[in-house]
């Protein structure tokens, strides 16, 4: 997702990272962080 955002010219914010971390933790994919 971050790579797609960067490729589209969208700059991720701190909130973006928090949401991604929460999503990875909720799905058990913390190895992807």
C-alpha positions as CSV (number, residue, x, y, z in Angstrom):
1,X,0.0,0.0,0.0
2,X,2.8,2.4,0.9
3,X,4.5,1.8,-2.5
4,X,1.2,2.4,-4.3
5,X,0.8,5.7,-2.4
6,X,4.3,6.8,-3.2
7,X,3.9,5.8,-6.8
8,X,0.8,7.9,-7.0
9,X,2.5,10.9,-5.5
10,X,0.6,10.7,-2.2
11,X,2.8,11.3,0.8
12,X,2.0,9.0,3.7
13,X,1.4,10.7,7.1
14,X,2.1,9.5,10.6
15,X,-1.6,8.4,10.8
16,X,-1.1,6.3,7.7
17,X,1.7,4.3,9.4
18,X,-0.4,3.9,12.6
19,X,-3.3,2.6,10.6
20,X,-1.1,0.1,8.7
21,X,0.5,-1.1,11.8
22,X,-2.9,-1.6,13.5
23,X,-4.2,-3.5,10.4
24,X,-1.1,-5.7,10.3
25,X,-1.4,-6.4,14.0
26,X,-5.1,-7.2,13.7
27,X,-4.5,-9.7,10.9
28,X,-1.4,-11.3,12.6
29,X,0.9,-10.0,9.8
30,X,3.3,-8.1,12.0
31,X,6.1,-9.8,10.1
32,X,5.2,-7.6,7.1
33,X,5.9,-4.4,9.0
